[in-house]
């Protein structure tokens, strides 16, 4: 996974669309963060993250 993201890339690749926000409303609140991360991870990498530790993106 890319380690250093600039602000433009963060907005482009990791912001939720209106449709994704509507889908999020169907999930329990305690699962929102993980669900959002998986929603955005899948299109970028073509799969879901495994059990390996996923590091927090750095803004540079």
DOSE-9558 format. One record per atom (N, C-alpha, C): atom name; residue number from 1; x, y, z; residue in one letter. Coordinates in Angstrom, 3 decimals. Layout:
! DOSE-9558
name	resi	px	py	pz	resn
CA	NUM	X	Y	Z	A
...
END
This chain:
! DOSE-9558
name	resi	px	py	pz	resn
N	1	0.838	-1.173	0.000	X
CA	1	0.000	0.000	0.000	X
C	1	0.884	1.238	0.000	X
N	2	0.448	2.234	-0.718	X
CA	2	1.183	3.494	-0.768	X
C	2	1.303	4.059	0.642	X
N	3	2.465	4.546	0.996	X
CA	3	2.708	5.005	2.361	X
C	3	2.534	6.511	2.537	X
N	4	2.829	7.289	1.512	X
CA	4	2.738	8.741	1.638	X
C	4	1.730	9.270	0.612	X
N	5	0.697	9.936	1.117	X
CA	5	-0.373	10.480	0.284	X
C	5	-0.387	11.999	0.439	X
N	6	-0.555	12.726	-0.666	X
CA	6	-0.748	14.161	-0.518	X
C	6	-2.248	14.430	-0.345	X
N	7	-2.618	15.660	-0.029	X
CA	7	-4.014	15.962	0.272	X
C	7	-4.938	15.723	-0.921	X
N	8	-4.476	16.005	-2.112	X
CA	8	-5.281	15.793	-3.313	X
C	8	-5.579	14.303	-3.518	X
N	9	-4.565	13.474	-3.348	X
CA	9	-4.749	12.028	-3.490	X
C	9	-5.698	11.483	-2.424	X
N	10	-5.568	11.969	-1.205	X
CA	10	-6.465	11.514	-0.144	X
C	10	-7.919	11.813	-0.499	X
N	11	-8.167	13.012	-0.985	X
CA	11	-9.525	13.374	-1.375	X
C	11	-10.021	12.572	-2.558	X
N	12	-9.158	12.352	-3.534	X
CA	12	-9.545	11.644	-4.754	X
C	12	-9.834	10.164	-4.498	X
N	13	-8.988	9.505	-3.742	X
CA	13	-9.094	8.060	-3.583	X
C	13	-9.830	7.602	-2.328	X
N	14	-9.887	8.443	-1.295	X
CA	14	-10.416	7.972	-0.024	X
C	14	-11.684	8.681	0.440	X
N	15	-12.182	9.692	-0.276	X
CA	15	-13.445	10.340	0.092	X
C	15	-14.611	9.459	-0.347	X
N	16	-15.656	9.438	0.470	X
CA	16	-16.828	8.633	0.154	X
C	16	-17.749	9.373	-0.806	X
N	17	-18.312	8.637	-1.761	X
CA	17	-19.291	9.209	-2.683	X
C	17	-20.654	9.236	-1.996	X
N	18	-21.617	9.919	-2.613	X
CA	18	-22.965	9.966	-2.067	X
C	18	-23.537	8.555	-1.929	X
N	19	-23.326	7.721	-2.945	X
CA	19	-23.836	6.346	-2.914	X
C	19	-23.211	5.546	-1.772	X
N	20	-21.920	5.742	-1.557	X
CA	20	-21.245	5.039	-0.462	X
C	20	-21.745	5.514	0.897	X
N	21	-22.024	6.804	1.023	X
CA	21	-22.578	7.330	2.271	X
C	21	-23.961	6.749	2.546	X
N	22	-24.764	6.592	1.495	X
CA	22	-26.085	5.984	1.659	X
C	22	-25.960	4.521	2.075	X
N	23	-25.029	3.804	1.484	X
CA	23	-24.790	2.408	1.839	X
C	23	-24.312	2.289	3.283	X
N	24	-23.513	3.236	3.709	X
CA	24	-22.988	3.236	5.075	X
C	24	-24.112	3.301	6.104	X
N	25	-25.200	3.986	5.764	X
CA	25	-26.339	4.114	6.683	X
C	25	-26.985	2.774	7.000	X
N	26	-26.729	1.767	6.174	X
CA	26	-27.333	0.442	6.392	X
C	26	-26.502	-0.420	7.341	X
N	27	-25.349	0.079	7.771	X
CA	27	-24.435	-0.691	8.618	X
C	27	-24.469	-0.184	10.052	X
N	28	-24.227	-1.047	11.022	X
CA	28	-24.151	-0.593	12.415	X
C	28	-23.010	0.415	12.583	X
N	29	-23.233	1.419	13.404	X
CA	29	-22.255	2.493	13.569	X
C	29	-20.891	1.984	14.017	X
N	30	-20.854	0.936	14.829	X
CA	30	-19.564	0.444	15.316	X
C	30	-18.698	-0.140	14.200	X
N	31	-19.297	-0.424	13.032	X
CA	31	-18.547	-0.992	11.910	X
C	31	-18.244	0.033	10.819	X
N	32	-18.620	1.291	11.012	X
CA	32	-18.472	2.295	9.962	X
C	32	-17.036	2.476	9.491	X
N	33	-16.102	2.603	10.403	X
CA	33	-14.715	2.872	10.011	X
C	33	-14.142	1.740	9.158	X
N	34	-14.319	0.508	9.601	X
CA	34	-13.794	-0.646	8.855	X
C	34	-14.503	-0.777	7.512	X
N	35	-15.812	-0.566	7.493	X
CA	35	-16.574	-0.663	6.254	X
C	35	-16.103	0.385	5.243	X
N	36	-15.888	1.615	5.705	X
CA	36	-15.414	2.685	4.816	X
C	36	-14.034	2.354	4.256	X
N	37	-13.167	1.880	5.104	X
CA	37	-11.823	1.534	4.657	X
C	37	-11.878	0.446	3.579	X
N	38	-12.711	-0.552	3.785	X
CA	38	-12.822	-1.626	2.791	X
C	38	-13.454	-1.133	1.498	X
N	39	-14.436	-0.233	1.601	X
CA	39	-15.061	0.335	0.402	X
C	39	-14.033	1.036	-0.488	X
N	40	-13.134	1.760	0.124	X
CA	40	-12.158	2.522	-0.641	X
C	40	-10.930	1.703	-1.020	X
N	41	-10.610	0.708	-0.247	X
CA	41	-9.453	-0.150	-0.516	X
C	41	-9.707	-1.024	-1.746	X
N	42	-10.905	-1.573	-1.848	X
CA	42	-11.223	-2.531	-2.909	X
C	42	-10.980	-1.988	-4.320	X
N	43	-11.533	-0.826	-4.689	X
CA	43	-11.300	-0.361	-6.068	X
C	43	-9.839	-0.035	-6.366	X
N	44	-9.099	0.385	-5.354	X
CA	44	-7.704	0.759	-5.559	X
C	44	-6.806	-0.458	-5.740	X
N	45	-7.105	-1.538	-5.009	X
CA	45	-6.251	-2.722	-5.029	X
C	45	-6.901	-3.960	-5.643	X
N	46	-8.198	-3.900	-5.951	X
CA	46	-8.871	-5.031	-6.575	X
C	46	-9.136	-6.192	-5.634	X
N	47	-9.134	-5.942	-4.356	X
CA	47	-9.403	-6.973	-3.350	X
C	47	-9.482	-6.331	-1.986	X
N	48	-9.720	-7.135	-0.982	X
CA	48	-9.803	-6.636	0.380	X
C	48	-8.497	-6.907	1.108	X
N	49	-8.166	-6.068	2.096	X
CA	49	-6.925	-6.295	2.836	X
C	49	-7.002	-7.588	3.625	X
N	50	-5.873	-8.245	3.753	X
CA	50	-5.811	-9.477	4.535	X
C	50	-5.659	-9.170	6.010	X
N	51	-5.152	-10.093	6.741	X
CA	51	-4.972	-9.916	8.170	X
C	51	-3.712	-9.142	8.528	X
N	52	-2.881	-8.831	7.529	X
CA	52	-1.668	-8.091	7.827	X
C	52	-2.018	-6.683	8.304	X
N	53	-1.129	-6.108	9.047	X
CA	53	-1.358	-4.785	9.597	X
C	53	-1.365	-3.770	8.447	X
N	54	-2.404	-2.953	8.398	X
CA	54	-2.508	-1.887	7.409	X
C	54	-2.112	-0.597	8.105	X
N	55	-1.051	0.031	7.634	X
CA	55	-0.556	1.232	8.304	X
C	55	-1.374	2.452	7.906	X
N	56	-1.384	3.415	8.783	X
CA	56	-2.104	4.657	8.557	X
C	56	-1.381	5.463	7.488	X
N	57	-2.132	6.003	6.492	X
CA	57	-1.469	6.801	5.456	X
C	57	-0.834	8.053	6.032	X
N	58	0.287	8.467	5.469	X
CA	58	0.978	9.673	5.910	X
C	58	0.658	10.795	4.915	X
N	59	0.412	11.966	5.435	X
CA	59	0.160	13.126	4.599	X
C	59	1.476	13.858	4.420	X
N	60	1.897	14.021	3.163	X
CA	60	3.196	14.629	2.940	X
C	60	3.195	15.765	1.985	X
END
